[in-house]
C-alpha cells in the first residue's frame, strides 16, 4: 500500500519545469503534483498540441518522476469570486483576465477549469486539485448582518457555476478535489457539508485534505478525515505553527505579511508545526487512502532548497503502512 510522495510545484513556478524535475528527483521524490501556471503546465497546449504533451512526458521520464494529480488553484479561484479585482489580475493570465469585466473573467476561468479536466485525462491522471472561489467569503464576519438568503444565494451560485464544469469532469473520468481553505466556498467543517449538499454529493466533486488550514482555525484534521472519508481524493502535507496566546496575535492574521512574528499563525516546514501528523497518518490508513502524499512546501522562514528535502524525509518517516492481513490473523483470537 506504500503511497507515493510527490512535490507540489506551485511554490516553485518561478523555476523552469525541468529544473524543478531535476531538484525533486535528486531529493528522492516519487513524482510531482504539477501546477498549471508558470511554464509547468499549460492546459490548452496539453489538449491541443501533441508535441507539447510529449515534451512534458519526456522531461518527467528523464528524471524518473510520475504524476498522479495536477492543480489549477489560481484559475479555479476566479470562477465564483466576488469581487473580481486587481488581486485576480495579478494571478491570472491575460487570456482569462481579458478586459477585466468581472463576469467575463468568471466565464473564462470556468472554461479553463473544464480544459483542465481534459488535460488531466490526456496526461493520464484522474485528479485535479484546486480552489472554487466564493461569492460569499466577503460575508465571513457576518457584519453588517448577512441574511440566510444571502448565504443561500452563494451556495446556489457555486452550484450553478460548478455543475457544468463537473459535467466535463464526469465525461473525462476525472475528479475535482477542492482544497478546503479560507476564501473558498468550503473553508471549514460545516461549509464543506454545505458545499457537498449544494452539488448533490456528486462523485466528481471531492476534497483535497491539507491539515494546515484546519489547525489555525481550531478544527481537528483527523476527525475531518473520518467524517469525509469517502471524499478524500488527494492529500497535501503542509504544516502550520500557531503563534497565539500572548494577547496580541490573532488567528485572522491582522493583515500582516507571511512570517511577520505578530501574526497568529504561519505555514512552516512539515514537521515543525502543530499538525498532529502521526494521528493523521494513522487515520489515512484507517480510511484506506492509497493516493499520493504531496508535500506543499511553504515556509517563509526557511530556504526551500533545505525545506523541501527535509519535508520529504519527515513524511516518509511517518507514512507507514497499516498491519497486513497476515499480521492481523497471527494475533487473532481463536476458540
Secondary structure, 3 states (H helix, E strand, C coil): CCCCEEEEHHHHCCCCHHHHHHHHHHHCCCEEEEECCCCCCCHHHHHHCHHHHHHHHHHHHHCCCEEEEEECHHHHHHHHCCCCCHHHHHHCCHHHHCCCCHHHHHHHHHHHHHHHHHHHHHHCCCEEEECCCCCCHHHCCCCCCCCHHHHHHHHHHHHHHHHHHHHHHHHHCCEEEEECCCCCCCCCHHHHHHHHHHCCCCCCEEEEEECHHHHCCCCCHHHHHHHCHHHEEEEEECEEEECCCCCCCCCCHHHCCCCCCCCCEEEECCCCCCCCHHHHHHHHHHCCCCCCEEECCCCCCCCHHHHHHHHHHHHHHHCCCCCCHHHHHHCCCCC
